[in-house]
Amino acid sequence: MHGVNQLILHCQSKKPSVTGGDVVEPDDSTKCRRLVGALQYLNLTRQDISFAMNKVCQFLHAPTTTHLSVVKCISRYVRGTHNWGLKIR
């Protein structure tokens, strides 16, 4: 859990925008959409990523390198905090 705080600070410095970054290749665009789709299922139990996922989903029609790096950052955050979340019984 030591590296999670550093990861959060690093991720907060990135803000996706329509004009930021270069347009990604079609293969990377597909990978980005698949990763976002997989992360969306976590919104049920991981409310801490809901806002970030919402923002990323707004740019899925034409993802850029900035958006891809934000998605990877969210993925690293989830990997570092895998024991957090709501328990559904």
C-alpha positions in Angstrom: 0.0 0.0 0.0 3.0 2.3 0.2 3.1 3.0 -3.5 -0.6 3.7 -3.8 -0.3 7.3 -2.4 2.5 8.1 -4.9 0.4 6.6 -7.7 -2.7 8.7 -6.7 -0.6 11.9 -6.8 0.9 10.9 -10.2 -2.6 10.2 -11.6 -4.1 13.4 -10.4 -1.7 15.5 -12.5 -3.3 14.1 -15.7 -6.5 15.6 -16.9 -8.0 14.2 -20.1 -9.1 16.7 -22.6 -10.4 16.6 -26.2 -7.3 18.3 -27.6 -4.6 16.6 -25.5 -2.4 13.9 -27.0 -2.1 12.2 -30.3 -4.8 9.9 -31.7 -3.9 6.3 -31.0 -3.7 3.6 -33.6 -6.9 1.5 -34.2 -5.4 -1.6 -32.4 -4.6 0.5 -29.3 -8.0 2.2 -29.5 -9.6 -1.3 -29.4 -7.4 -2.3 -26.4 -8.3 1.0 -24.6 -12.1 0.4 -25.1 -11.8 -3.2 -23.9 -9.9 -2.1 -20.8 -12.4 0.6 -20.1 -15.2 -1.9 -20.5 -13.6 -4.3 -18.1 -13.0 -1.5 -15.5 -16.7 -0.4 -15.8 -17.8 -3.6 -14.1 -15.8 -2.6 -11.0 -18.0 0.5 -10.5 -20.5 -1.6 -8.6 -18.1 -2.3 -5.8 -15.4 0.3 -6.4 -17.1 3.7 -6.0 -13.6 5.4 -5.8 -13.0 5.0 -9.5 -16.5 6.0 -10.7 -15.7 9.6 -11.5 -12.5 8.8 -13.3 -14.2 6.1 -15.3 -17.0 8.5 -16.3 -14.5 11.0 -17.6 -12.6 8.5 -19.6 -15.7 7.1 -21.1 -16.6 10.5 -22.4 -13.6 10.3 -24.8 -13.9 6.8 -26.0 -15.1 7.8 -29.5 -11.6 9.0 -30.3 -9.1 8.1 -27.6 -5.7 9.8 -27.5 -2.5 8.9 -25.9 -3.4 11.0 -22.9 -6.6 9.0 -22.5 -4.8 5.7 -22.8 -2.3 6.7 -20.1 -5.2 7.7 -17.8 -6.8 4.3 -18.3 -3.5 2.6 -17.6 -3.2 4.7 -14.5 -6.6 3.7 -13.3 -5.7 0.1 -13.9 -2.5 0.4 -11.8 -4.5 2.1 -9.1 -7.0 -0.8 -9.0 -4.2 -3.3 -9.0 -2.6 -1.5 -6.0 -5.9 -1.3 -4.0 -7.4 -4.7 -4.9 -8.5 -5.3 -1.3 -10.6 -2.1 -1.2 -14.3 -2.1 -2.1 -17.7 -3.0 -1.0 -18.5 -6.6 -0.1 -21.8 -7.7 -1.6 -23.5 -10.6 0.2 
